[in-house]
């Protein structure tokens, strides 16, 4: 799979993924744990792989221009 996730997008996905997983595990004070938080695995995985299947289907690339 070609890389299609840029650095800023990757950082946002990592933060979102960790936040959702923290919600799933009940680490956020004052907020009840939820099964829906496990969806955080998806943005975390796509950030670590550097490739998003949905971006590939839609033809989106946030990496910027190639030199």
Order of alpha helices (4+ residues) and beta strands (2+ residues): alpha-alpha-alpha
